[in-house]
Amino acid sequence: MKLHRFFQKKSSGSIARDRLKILLISDRVNCSPEMMNMIKNDIAGVISRYMMIDEESMEVQITKKNSMGGSRKSPFLYVNIPILDLSSTPSGKM
């Protein structure tokens, strides 16, 4: 794993490409961009109670793939959350 990539800022083109991917995926699974944003905000709110995260770089995706043991495709939620600090919580309590 290349750790230096984790700390690099994304270019505006890269961010726009990621947003377009999310839009396309959300459209395929009938989830509006507003709903995707609400899901992202809710997840960020919960996780940030326990550790410091980078909400701006957080990625949320919904994809369809075969469920376990079945041939039917089901939606799956994938979340990539960059963790800034595990040792302390934003409020100082753990």
N, CA, C and O atoms as CSV, one atom per row, in Angstrom:
chain,resi,resn,atom,element,x,y,z
A,1,MET,N,N,0.832,-1.177,0.000
A,1,MET,CA,C,0.000,0.000,0.000
A,1,MET,C,C,0.877,1.240,0.000
A,1,MET,O,O,1.865,1.308,0.731
A,2,LYS,N,N,0.530,2.185,-0.790
A,2,LYS,CA,C,1.301,3.423,-0.868
A,2,LYS,C,C,0.680,4.445,0.079
A,2,LYS,O,O,-0.344,5.055,-0.229
A,3,LEU,N,N,1.308,4.619,1.218
A,3,LEU,CA,C,0.775,5.478,2.268
A,3,LEU,C,C,0.787,6.943,1.885
A,3,LEU,O,O,-0.079,7.699,2.323
A,4,HIS,N,N,1.750,7.362,1.075
A,4,HIS,CA,C,1.830,8.773,0.715
A,4,HIS,C,C,0.603,9.237,-0.074
A,4,HIS,O,O,0.258,10.417,-0.026
A,5,ARG,N,N,-0.058,8.334,-0.795
A,5,ARG,CA,C,-1.267,8.697,-1.543
A,5,ARG,C,C,-2.408,9.073,-0.611
A,5,ARG,O,O,-3.266,9.883,-0.962
A,6,PHE,N,N,-2.415,8.478,0.582
A,6,PHE,CA,C,-3.461,8.742,1.556
A,6,PHE,C,C,-3.465,10.209,1.978
A,6,PHE,O,O,-4.527,10.784,2.216
A,7,PHE,N,N,-2.292,10.810,2.070
A,7,PHE,CA,C,-2.178,12.172,2.558
A,7,PHE,C,C,-2.179,13.228,1.454
A,7,PHE,O,O,-2.189,14.423,1.748
A,8,GLN,N,N,-2.169,12.814,0.210
A,8,GLN,CA,C,-2.175,13.766,-0.896
A,8,GLN,C,C,-3.571,14.342,-1.089
A,8,GLN,O,O,-4.571,13.644,-0.924
A,9,LYS,N,N,-3.627,15.610,-1.437
A,9,LYS,CA,C,-4.916,16.235,-1.754
A,9,LYS,C,C,-5.350,15.777,-3.137
A,9,LYS,O,O,-4.526,15.623,-4.039
A,10,LYS,N,N,-6.643,15.562,-3.296
A,10,LYS,CA,C,-7.169,15.172,-4.592
A,10,LYS,C,C,-7.326,16.409,-5.462
A,10,LYS,O,O,-7.637,17.495,-4.972
A,11,SER,N,N,-7.110,16.231,-6.738
A,11,SER,CA,C,-7.316,17.339,-7.675
A,11,SER,C,C,-8.813,17.536,-7.893
A,11,SER,O,O,-9.605,16.632,-7.622
A,12,SER,N,N,-9.197,18.692,-8.372
A,12,SER,CA,C,-10.619,18.959,-8.596
A,12,SER,C,C,-11.188,18.011,-9.647
A,12,SER,O,O,-12.351,17.618,-9.562
A,13,GLY,N,N,-10.379,17.645,-10.633
A,13,GLY,CA,C,-10.819,16.687,-11.646
A,13,GLY,C,C,-11.106,15.319,-11.051
A,13,GLY,O,O,-12.081,14.662,-11.418
A,14,SER,N,N,-10.250,14.897,-10.130
A,14,SER,CA,C,-10.433,13.612,-9.460
A,14,SER,C,C,-11.694,13.620,-8.596
A,14,SER,O,O,-12.439,12.641,-8.562
A,15,ILE,N,N,-11.922,14.720,-7.907
A,15,ILE,CA,C,-13.123,14.847,-7.078
A,15,ILE,C,C,-14.373,14.830,-7.953
A,15,ILE,O,O,-15.356,14.167,-7.623
A,16,ALA,N,N,-14.335,15.560,-9.069
A,16,ALA,CA,C,-15.477,15.590,-9.990
A,16,ALA,C,C,-15.745,14.203,-10.563
A,16,ALA,O,O,-16.901,13.802,-10.698
A,17,ARG,N,N,-14.694,13.475,-10.897
A,17,ARG,CA,C,-14.835,12.114,-11.439
A,17,ARG,C,C,-15.486,11.200,-10.385
A,17,ARG,O,O,-16.378,10.415,-10.704
A,18,ASP,N,N,-15.027,11.312,-9.124
A,18,ASP,CA,C,-15.600,10.501,-8.048
A,18,ASP,C,C,-17.080,10.824,-7.852
A,18,ASP,O,O,-17.898,9.925,-7.657
A,19,ARG,N,N,-17.414,12.105,-7.905
A,19,ARG,CA,C,-18.817,12.502,-7.742
A,19,ARG,C,C,-19.679,11.982,-8.886
A,19,ARG,O,O,-20.816,11.563,-8.668
A,20,LEU,N,N,-19.153,12.006,-10.082
A,20,LEU,CA,C,-19.892,11.480,-11.232
A,20,LEU,C,C,-20.118,9.983,-11.087
A,20,LEU,O,O,-21.204,9.487,-11.389
A,21,LYS,N,N,-19.104,9.260,-10.627
A,21,LYS,CA,C,-19.252,7.822,-10.402
A,21,LYS,C,C,-20.366,7.555,-9.396
A,21,LYS,O,O,-21.196,6.668,-9.596
A,22,ILE,N,N,-20.378,8.331,-8.313
A,22,ILE,CA,C,-21.405,8.157,-7.288
A,22,ILE,C,C,-22.785,8.432,-7.864
A,22,ILE,O,O,-23.741,7.714,-7.573
A,23,LEU,N,N,-22.887,9.486,-8.692
A,23,LEU,CA,C,-24.162,9.808,-9.330
A,23,LEU,C,C,-24.650,8.664,-10.209
A,23,LEU,O,O,-25.822,8.293,-10.158
A,24,LEU,N,N,-23.749,8.105,-11.017
A,24,LEU,CA,C,-24.118,7.019,-11.919
A,24,LEU,C,C,-24.539,5.770,-11.155
A,24,LEU,O,O,-25.525,5.118,-11.502
A,25,ILE,N,N,-23.782,5.447,-10.114
A,25,ILE,CA,C,-24.099,4.261,-9.319
A,25,ILE,C,C,-25.421,4.453,-8.594
A,25,ILE,O,O,-26.254,3.548,-8.566
A,26,SER,N,N,-25.616,5.636,-8.005
A,26,SER,CA,C,-26.857,5.875,-7.270
A,26,SER,C,C,-28.059,5.810,-8.208
A,26,SER,O,O,-29.134,5.357,-7.815
A,27,ASP,N,N,-27.878,6.259,-9.435
A,27,ASP,CA,C,-28.961,6.197,-10.418
A,27,ASP,C,C,-29.305,4.753,-10.761
A,27,ASP,O,O,-30.475,4.419,-10.948
A,28,ARG,N,N,-28.307,3.910,-10.844
A,28,ARG,CA,C,-28.526,2.498,-11.189
A,28,ARG,C,C,-29.287,1.751,-10.103
A,28,ARG,O,O,-30.031,0.817,-10.404
A,29,VAL,N,N,-29.115,2.145,-8.851
A,29,VAL,CA,C,-29.785,1.443,-7.752
A,29,VAL,C,C,-30.954,2.253,-7.200
A,29,VAL,O,O,-31.429,1.993,-6.094
A,30,ASN,N,N,-31.414,3.228,-7.967
A,30,ASN,CA,C,-32.567,4.049,-7.602
A,30,ASN,C,C,-32.401,4.738,-6.252
A,30,ASN,O,O,-33.323,4.746,-5.436
A,31,CYS,N,N,-31.243,5.305,-6.022
A,31,CYS,CA,C,-30.964,6.063,-4.804
A,31,CYS,C,C,-30.548,7.456,-5.255
A,31,CYS,O,O,-29.563,7.607,-5.977
A,32,SER,N,N,-31.282,8.460,-4.841
A,32,SER,CA,C,-31.016,9.824,-5.296
A,32,SER,C,C,-29.713,10.357,-4.699
A,32,SER,O,O,-29.275,9.886,-3.649
A,33,PRO,N,N,-29.095,11.330,-5.355
A,33,PRO,CA,C,-27.885,11.946,-4.785
A,33,PRO,C,C,-28.149,12.561,-3.411
A,33,PRO,O,O,-27.271,12.565,-2.549
A,34,GLU,N,N,-29.360,13.080,-3.211
A,34,GLU,CA,C,-29.698,13.648,-1.902
A,34,GLU,C,C,-29.694,12.561,-0.828
A,34,GLU,O,O,-29.211,12.783,0.282
A,35,MET,N,N,-30.236,11.380,-1.163
A,35,MET,CA,C,-30.246,10.265,-0.229
A,35,MET,C,C,-28.823,9.792,0.049
A,35,MET,O,O,-28.487,9.477,1.191
A,36,MET,N,N,-27.985,9.739,-0.982
A,36,MET,CA,C,-26.582,9.344,-0.792
A,36,MET,C,C,-25.889,10.321,0.154
A,36,MET,O,O,-25.112,9.907,1.015
A,37,ASN,N,N,-26.165,11.610,-0.001
A,37,ASN,CA,C,-25.559,12.622,0.857
A,37,ASN,C,C,-26.053,12.469,2.298
A,37,ASN,O,O,-25.271,12.627,3.236
A,38,MET,N,N,-27.334,12.164,2.484
A,38,MET,CA,C,-27.865,11.953,3.833
A,38,MET,C,C,-27.222,10.728,4.481
A,38,MET,O,O,-26.891,10.756,5.667
A,39,ILE,N,N,-27.046,9.658,3.712
A,39,ILE,CA,C,-26.391,8.452,4.227
A,39,ILE,C,C,-24.968,8.789,4.652
A,39,ILE,O,O,-24.535,8.413,5.741
A,40,LYS,N,N,-24.242,9.499,3.791
A,40,LYS,CA,C,-22.862,9.885,4.092
A,40,LYS,C,C,-22.791,10.726,5.363
A,40,LYS,O,O,-21.936,10.485,6.216
A,41,ASN,N,N,-23.675,11.706,5.499
A,41,ASN,CA,C,-23.669,12.566,6.686
A,41,ASN,C,C,-23.997,11.793,7.953
A,41,ASN,O,O,-23.386,12.026,8.996
A,42,ASP,N,N,-24.954,10.876,7.875
A,42,ASP,CA,C,-25.312,10.069,9.044
A,42,ASP,C,C,-24.157,9.180,9.486
A,42,ASP,O,O,-23.845,9.097,10.673
A,43,ILE,N,N,-23.527,8.518,8.521
A,43,ILE,CA,C,-22.398,7.638,8.843
A,43,ILE,C,C,-21.249,8.452,9.432
A,43,ILE,O,O,-20.640,8.045,10.422
A,44,ALA,N,N,-20.952,9.602,8.826
A,44,ALA,CA,C,-19.874,10.463,9.328
A,44,ALA,C,C,-20.173,10.929,10.745
A,44,ALA,O,O,-19.271,10.981,11.581
A,45,GLY,N,N,-21.425,11.269,11.026
A,45,GLY,CA,C,-21.804,11.714,12.364
A,45,GLY,C,C,-21.575,10.655,13.420
A,45,GLY,O,O,-21.087,10.951,14.511
A,46,VAL,N,N,-21.927,9.423,13.100
A,46,VAL,CA,C,-21.759,8.333,14.060
A,46,VAL,C,C,-20.276,8.014,14.269
A,46,VAL,O,O,-19.815,7.935,15.408
A,47,ILE,N,N,-19.537,7.832,13.187
A,47,ILE,CA,C,-18.122,7.458,13.286
A,47,ILE,C,C,-17.310,8.559,13.960
A,47,ILE,O,O,-16.389,8.264,14.722
A,48,SER,N,N,-17.636,9.819,13.692
A,48,SER,CA,C,-16.853,10.922,14.259
A,48,SER,C,C,-17.034,11.046,15.767
A,48,SER,O,O,-16.279,11.773,16.412
A,49,ARG,N,N,-18.016,10.356,16.346
A,49,ARG,CA,C,-18.140,10.327,17.809
A,49,ARG,C,C,-17.040,9.489,18.445
A,49,ARG,O,O,-16.733,9.659,19.625
A,50,TYR,N,N,-16.445,8.584,17.671
A,50,TYR,CA,C,-15.479,7.645,18.209
A,50,TYR,C,C,-14.050,7.881,17.737
A,50,TYR,O,O,-13.106,7.428,18.385
A,51,MET,N,N,-13.877,8.578,16.627
A,51,MET,CA,C,-12.539,8.853,16.104
A,51,MET,C,C,-12.606,10.057,15.180
A,51,MET,O,O,-13.673,10.407,14.677
A,52,MET,N,N,-11.472,10.680,14.963
A,52,MET,CA,C,-11.416,11.824,14.055
A,52,MET,C,C,-11.286,11.310,12.628
A,52,MET,O,O,-10.397,10.513,12.325
A,53,ILE,N,N,-12.179,11.771,11.750
A,53,ILE,CA,C,-12.181,11.323,10.359
A,53,ILE,C,C,-12.125,12.521,9.424
A,53,ILE,O,O,-12.398,13.654,9.821
A,54,ASP,N,N,-11.766,12.249,8.178
A,54,ASP,CA,C,-11.739,13.274,7.139
A,54,ASP,C,C,-13.027,13.146,6.324
A,54,ASP,O,O,-13.096,12.376,5.365
A,55,GLU,N,N,-14.044,13.913,6.720
A,55,GLU,CA,C,-15.354,13.813,6.071
A,55,GLU,C,C,-15.312,14.245,4.607
A,55,GLU,O,O,-16.087,13.740,3.795
A,56,GLU,N,N,-14.426,15.165,4.261
A,56,GLU,CA,C,-14.327,15.655,2.878
A,56,GLU,C,C,-13.848,14.567,1.925
A,56,GLU,O,O,-14.236,14.553,0.757
A,57,SER,N,N,-13.010,13.658,2.411
A,57,SER,CA,C,-12.456,12.603,1.561
A,57,SER,C,C,-13.233,11.296,1.656
A,57,SER,O,O,-12.875,10.306,1.018
A,58,MET,N,N,-14.278,11.297,2.439
A,58,MET,CA,C,-15.089,10.104,2.626
A,58,MET,C,C,-15.803,9.733,1.327
A,58,MET,O,O,-16.289,10.606,0.608
A,59,GLU,N,N,-15.862,8.443,1.033
A,59,GLU,CA,C,-16.514,7.957,-0.183
A,59,GLU,C,C,-17.610,6.964,0.186
A,59,GLU,O,O,-17.386,6.059,0.990
A,60,VAL,N,N,-18.780,7.130,-0.395
A,60,VAL,CA,C,-19.899,6.219,-0.187
A,60,VAL,C,C,-20.368,5.745,-1.553
A,60,VAL,O,O,-20.605,6.548,-2.455
A,61,GLN,N,N,-20.499,4.436,-1.694
A,61,GLN,CA,C,-20.939,3.871,-2.971
A,61,GLN,C,C,-21.970,2.786,-2.720
A,61,GLN,O,O,-21.883,2.037,-1.747
A,62,ILE,N,N,-22.934,2.715,-3.601
A,62,ILE,CA,C,-23.884,1.610,-3.590
A,62,ILE,C,C,-23.710,0.890,-4.921
A,62,ILE,O,O,-23.810,1.496,-5.988
A,63,THR,N,N,-23.451,-0.398,-4.843
A,63,THR,CA,C,-23.292,-1.202,-6.049
A,63,THR,C,C,-24.215,-2.404,-5.964
A,63,THR,O,O,-24.744,-2.722,-4.899
A,64,LYS,N,N,-24.398,-3.051,-7.070
A,64,LYS,CA,C,-25.189,-4.286,-7.093
A,64,LYS,C,C,-24.255,-5.443,-7.404
A,64,LYS,O,O,-23.442,-5.374,-8.325
A,65,LYS,N,N,-24.384,-6.504,-6.624
A,65,LYS,CA,C,-23.637,-7.715,-6.907
A,65,LYS,C,C,-24.412,-8.896,-6.371
A,65,LYS,O,O,-25.368,-8.728,-5.614
A,66,ASN,N,N,-24.001,-10.094,-6.760
A,66,ASN,CA,C,-24.689,-11.294,-6.315
A,66,ASN,C,C,-24.579,-11.423,-4.801
A,66,ASN,O,O,-23.500,-11.278,-4.226
A,67,SER,N,N,-25.717,-11.699,-4.167
A,67,SER,CA,C,-25.700,-11.909,-2.724
A,67,SER,C,C,-25.117,-13.286,-2.424
A,67,SER,O,O,-25.023,-14.142,-3.304
A,68,MET,N,N,-24.730,-13.479,-1.173
A,68,MET,CA,C,-24.106,-14.742,-0.798
A,68,MET,C,C,-25.068,-15.906,-1.018
A,68,MET,O,O,-26.190,-15.904,-0.511
A,69,GLY,N,N,-24.621,-16.883,-1.768
A,69,GLY,CA,C,-25.404,-18.080,-2.014
A,69,GLY,C,C,-26.572,-17.895,-2.971
A,69,GLY,O,O,-27.363,-18.818,-3.164
A,70,GLY,N,N,-26.687,-16.749,-3.556
A,70,GLY,CA,C,-27.806,-16.511,-4.460
A,70,GLY,C,C,-27.355,-16.027,-5.814
A,70,GLY,O,O,-26.224,-15.576,-5.992
A,71,SER,N,N,-28.255,-16.128,-6.759
A,71,SER,CA,C,-27.935,-15.652,-8.102
A,71,SER,C,C,-28.564,-14.289,-8.352
A,71,SER,O,O,-28.346,-13.687,-9.403
A,72,ARG,N,N,-29.349,-13.797,-7.385
A,72,ARG,CA,C,-30.005,-12.506,-7.518
A,72,ARG,C,C,-29.058,-11.390,-7.090
A,72,ARG,O,O,-28.350,-11.523,-6.092
A,73,LYS,N,N,-29.044,-10.295,-7.838
A,73,LYS,CA,C,-28.185,-9.163,-7.493
A,73,LYS,C,C,-28.867,-8.298,-6.444
A,73,LYS,O,O,-30.042,-7.952,-6.570
A,74,SER,N,N,-28.116,-7.960,-5.416
A,74,SER,CA,C,-28.607,-7.119,-4.329
A,74,SER,C,C,-27.716,-5.898,-4.193
A,74,SER,O,O,-26.531,-5.957,-4.520
A,75,PRO,N,N,-28.273,-4.788,-3.713
A,75,PRO,CA,C,-27.433,-3.603,-3.502
A,75,PRO,C,C,-26.520,-3.781,-2.293
A,75,PRO,O,O,-26.928,-4.349,-1.280
A,76,PHE,N,N,-25.289,-3.294,-2.402
A,76,PHE,CA,C,-24.308,-3.320,-1.327
A,76,PHE,C,C,-23.810,-1.909,-1.100
A,76,PHE,O,O,-23.591,-1.163,-2.054
A,77,LEU,N,N,-23.631,-1.538,0.151
A,77,LEU,CA,C,-23.132,-0.221,0.514
A,77,LEU,C,C,-21.668,-0.347,0.905
A,77,LEU,O,O,-21.315,-1.122,1.794
A,78,TYR,N,N,-20.816,0.427,0.228
A,78,TYR,CA,C,-19.393,0.468,0.540
A,78,TYR,C,C,-19.048,1.880,0.999
A,78,TYR,O,O,-19.433,2.863,0.367
A,79,VAL,N,N,-18.320,1.965,2.104
A,79,VAL,CA,C,-17.930,3.267,2.635
A,79,VAL,C,C,-16.431,3.257,2.888
A,79,VAL,O,O,-15.913,2.351,3.542
A,80,ASN,N,N,-15.736,4.260,2.373
A,80,ASN,CA,C,-14.307,4.433,2.589
A,80,ASN,C,C,-14.150,5.698,3.421
A,80,ASN,O,O,-14.443,6.798,2.951
A,81,ILE,N,N,-13.679,5.539,4.677
A,81,ILE,CA,C,-13.586,6.666,5.602
A,81,ILE,C,C,-12.131,6.854,6.029
A,81,ILE,O,O,-11.600,6.022,6.764
A,82,PRO,N,N,-11.480,7.923,5.588
A,82,PRO,CA,C,-10.107,8.187,6.039
A,82,PRO,C,C,-10.101,8.572,7.520
A,82,PRO,O,O,-10.784,9.513,7.926
A,83,ILE,N,N,-9.336,7.848,8.312
A,83,ILE,CA,C,-9.235,8.098,9.749
A,83,ILE,C,C,-8.023,8.984,10.000
A,83,ILE,O,O,-6.906,8.658,9.601
A,84,LEU,N,N,-8.259,10.108,10.667
A,84,LEU,CA,C,-7.178,11.043,10.963
A,84,LEU,C,C,-6.496,10.723,12.285
A,84,LEU,O,O,-5.279,10.867,12.407
A,85,ASP,N,N,-7.271,10.289,13.275
A,85,ASP,CA,C,-6.698,10.018,14.596
A,85,ASP,C,C,-7.550,9.001,15.325
A,85,ASP,O,O,-8.748,9.213,15.515
A,86,LEU,N,N,-6.939,7.893,15.737
A,86,LEU,CA,C,-7.620,6.860,16.504
A,86,LEU,C,C,-7.466,7.042,18.010
A,86,LEU,O,O,-8.262,6.518,18.790
A,87,SER,N,N,-6.451,7.777,18.410
A,87,SER,CA,C,-6.099,7.858,19.827
A,87,SER,C,C,-7.027,8.752,20.635
A,87,SER,O,O,-7.101,8.618,21.856
A,88,SER,N,N,-7.733,9.658,19.976
A,88,SER,CA,C,-8.633,10.523,20.734
A,88,SER,C,C,-9.881,10.817,19.930
A,88,SER,O,O,-9.874,10.776,18.699
A,89,THR,N,N,-10.942,11.111,20.641
A,89,THR,CA,C,-12.176,11.482,19.985
A,89,THR,C,C,-12.236,12.990,19.874
A,89,THR,O,O,-11.527,13.674,20.611
A,90,PRO,N,N,-13.040,13.534,18.997
A,90,PRO,CA,C,-13.137,14.988,18.856
A,90,PRO,C,C,-13.548,15.683,20.157
A,90,PRO,O,O,-13.120,16.807,20.419
A,91,SER,N,N,-14.373,15.022,20.971
A,91,SER,CA,C,-14.804,15.641,22.214
A,91,SER,C,C,-13.844,15.382,23.365
A,91,SER,O,O,-14.014,15.937,24.450
A,92,GLY,N,N,-12.838,14.545,23.141
A,92,GLY,CA,C,-11.850,14.239,24.165
A,92,GLY,C,C,-12.258,13.083,25.062
A,92,GLY,O,O,-11.494,12.700,25.948
A,93,LYS,N,N,-13.454,12.511,24.855
A,93,LYS,CA,C,-13.930,11.384,25.654
A,93,LYS,C,C,-13.912,10.119,24.824
A,93,LYS,O,O,-14.069,10.167,23.604
A,94,MET,N,N,-13.725,9.020,25.462
A,94,MET,CA,C,-13.778,7.742,24.764
A,94,MET,C,C,-14.504,6.741,25.571
A,94,MET,O,O,-14.652,5.595,25.145
